[in-house]
Amino acid sequence: MKTLFLGWQAPDPAHSWFPIGRLDAAPEESYYRFRYTGGALEAQRQTGMSPLVAFPDFHRQYESPELFPLFKNRVLSPSRKDFAEYLGWLDLDPAHSDPIAMLAVTGGERTTDNLEVFPRVEKDAEGKFKVRFFLHGMRHVSTPAKERGSRLKDGEMLRVMVEMDNPATRLALALHTDDYQMVGWAPRYLVRDLMQSVSQSPMLAAHVVKVNEGPAPLNRRVLVELSGHANENFYPMTSPDFRPLIQAD
């Protein structure tokens, strides 16, 4: 099955983020399962978070033959006339695309709530892993960096650098061009696990997969792939915050 996680941002001054749920999907079998994770209880302990209206019980397994509306409503409808163009922005094949693949790249962000969807990062038998995402925070970088970002090319390599004093998140992974212009950041959900990976085996690389011209919005402009290698004792996204509160039936 394919796995996505659901992140929730607290309305506290720090705007803390927590991984609160896990979606397991087998679209070809018409089966979808949602369970809360340990991050939901941590969010409740720290900020008083309540269960989501769509999933009102922290300790229940939710199953459906269709993608739950909370996730489905975060994907562009195939009936939209710009759907093919949208898939092109995501570098997805229209013949094999599905809502799970789309959510894994876009994050399913909506301006009307504080939720974000992200893919499970898994390593293969050789310890390699990779994940794709759109470059974050391009509107927050300096004017020269914006100009450099506008000149990024498909296939261009990017440097991955650790920020220890990011004003928004404290720890962050910044992406720089070869001429040392910081053009944006990796998503926040990657930081904790990749920091641990870097401390054990500092082998991270990133490159531009696709640059989308206008009318693509700024948050869909630069698609990046980040890859790395983890040692045999490190497994991404297996901390208590990512573990389901109940075992699958």
CORURQUI-V108994 format. One record per helix or strand. SS is the DSSP state (@ for helix, = for strand). FROM is the first residue (numbers start at 1). TO is the last residue. If there is no record, write none. Layout:
SS&FROM&TO  SS&FROM&TO
//
This chain:
=&2&9  =&17&26  @&27&29  =&31&37  @&38&47  =&62&64  @&69&72  @&83&90  @&99&106  =&115&119  =&128&134  =&136&136  @&138&140  @&143&149  =&157&166  =&170&176  =&182&185  @&188&200  =&204&211  @&218&220  =&222&229  @&240&242  =&244&244
//
